[in-house]
Amino acid sequence: MPPTVQPLHEFEVVRDPLWNTIRVDPTALRIIDAPEFQRLRYIRQLGLAYLVYPGANHTRFDHALGVYHLARWALAILGERGELREVDPVDCTLVPFAGLLHDIGHYPFSHALEELDEGRVPGHHEALTARFLAAPRIREALEALAPDAPARIEALVRERSPSPLQGLVSGSLDLDKIEYLRRDARFTGVPYGEVDVDRLLHALTLLRDPETGTLQMGIHEKGLSALESLLFAKYQMFRNVYWHHAVRAATALYKRLVQDAVDGGVVRPDELVGQSDERLLALLEVRAGLSDTPAARRVAERWIPGVRERRLPKRALELPGEALRGLAAEEWLYDDGALRHALELRLAEELEIADGGVFVDYPEKPRMLGLELLLLRRDGAVQRLDDEGRSGLIDLPRVADELYYTARAFRIFTTGRRTVSANSILPLLSLDAAALRERLALPEPLL
C-alpha cells in the first residue's frame, strides 16, 4: 500500500530499484539538495564490502530515501486505521524526515571507523546528528515545519524521543533495519535479506504499555512470522555479508589506515567528520605523501595501496565464535584497542612481518537479534516481547546466543601468508587484560 496520495505537482518523483517510485515532498527535496545530504551519495552503504561483492556500491543516500519512503508508507497505514489520533501531529510530520536524516552523520565507508578506539574518532555517527542538522539549509527546512524540529529529529534518531512513533525510527523493528536488509541483499546479490515488508508494515500498531500506560509502537500477532523472517535475515546477512572474512579483512585494513593516520598526525579526528569515501582517501594520500614519519609512510606506501588495489590481508587463523564463548578475551578484544594492538605488534614481530602487518579481528554486535517491543495478541491482550521471548510465539531468544556465536568468527589476518596455531592463541585469549599485558612484557615467544 503506497503512502497517501497528494497532488502530483507537490512532489518530485525518484525511481528506485527497490521501491520503484519514491515521491519526495518539497521539504524533503530542500533537505536532499543541501550539500550535507548530497555527501551521502559518496558514502557506500556497506563500506568496503564492494571489494568482495562488486554490486555493493549502493550508498547511504539511496538507503536514506528508502527509509523516508517506508516512514510515509507506515504512517499512511496507521493514519487510515485512525491510530494516529492520540499522537502529536508534529511527530507525524517529522518522522519521515527523521528517517531521511538518520544517517546524516555517517563517517566515510559507513560503520568501520566506529570500531576505532575512543579518541581516534569524535563519536558514533548518531552522536554527530545535531552538528549536521544545524547546517543552514537543513535547519531552515526543518524549522519551517516546527521551531524545535531539529531537536525533535535528533531525539528520534538517537532513540531518546518520548514520541509514540519512536520505534519507527530507532528500535527493534525500525524502518532502517527493514530497508537496509532488503537493499543490502539486493545489491550484494545474495538471497538472505528477503523481508515481507508489506506484512510487517500492516502489522505495526500503536499499543499501550500494560505497565506504564504509555503509547508505543508494537506489532500485531499476525506479523510474528514476518518478524521472525526479518530476524533470521539479519542473522544470515551478518554471517554471510557483513562479517564475511574478506569484508572483515578489508575493514581491518581500512581501520589500520585511519588509526595510523590519526596517531601519526596525518589527520585530526575531527577532520574525519563530513568526509566522503574517496575524498578521505585522497586527503590521507596527499598528506601522508608530504610526511616522512613511519606512520605516514605506512599509510602512503602500504595501507592506501592495499585498499585501492584490493591487496587484502589473508587469514592466518580463524576460530568460530563458539571457541571464545566465556573466555576473558571477550571482555577486551573489542573494548581495549591498545591491548589488542600490542598483541598485533608482538605477533607481527614473531611472524617476521614488517610494519605491523597483523590484524586481530573479532566483530561484535551483542543484541544482533535483540527484541524489545509490544505485542498485540489475537485475543486483544498486550504483552511485552523482549529477550526473554514468549514460548509458543517467538522463542528466538532461546537460540539467539547460538546464532550470534555462529555468525561471529575470531580471525588473525596477515599481510604475508602465515599460519597461526589455534593451540598457541587460545591460551592467550583465556587471559584477562592485566594478565595478557604481563605476558606481552615477557621475552618468551607467544607462538
MONOR-V666244 format. One record per pair of residues at least 12 apart in sequence whose C-alpha atoms are under 6 Angstrom apart, sorted by the first residue. I is the first residue (numbers start at 1). GAP is how many residues later the second one is. If there is no record, write none. Layout:
i,gap
I,GAP
I,GAP
This chain:
i,gap
2,71
3,69
3,70
3,73
4,72
11,12
11,13
11,14
12,12
31,107
34,103
40,20
40,21
41,18
41,20
42,234
43,16
43,17
43,65
43,66
43,233
43,234
44,13
44,14
44,15
44,65
45,13
45,14
45,15
47,62
47,63
49,198
53,135
55,132
55,133
56,131
56,132
64,36
65,35
67,32
67,109
68,28
68,31
68,32
71,25
72,24
74,127
98,55
99,70
102,55
105,20
105,23
105,24
106,19
108,167
108,168
108,169
109,168
117,220
120,149
121,148
164,51
164,52
167,50
172,199
172,200
181,12
182,12
192,41
192,44
193,40
195,35
196,30
200,23
203,16
203,17
203,20
204,14
204,15
205,12
205,13
205,14
206,12
218,155
218,156
218,157
219,156
220,155
220,156
221,155
221,156
239,168
249,64
250,62
257,42
257,46
260,35
264,31
285,15
288,12
313,100
313,101
313,102
314,99
314,100
315,97
315,98
316,96
316,97
316,102
316,103
316,104
317,94
317,95
317,103
318,92
318,93
319,90
319,91
320,89
321,84
321,87
321,88
322,83
327,103
328,102
328,103
328,104
329,100
344,14
357,57
357,58
358,55
358,56
359,53
359,54
360,52
361,49
361,50
362,48
371,15
371,16
372,13
372,14
373,12
424,23
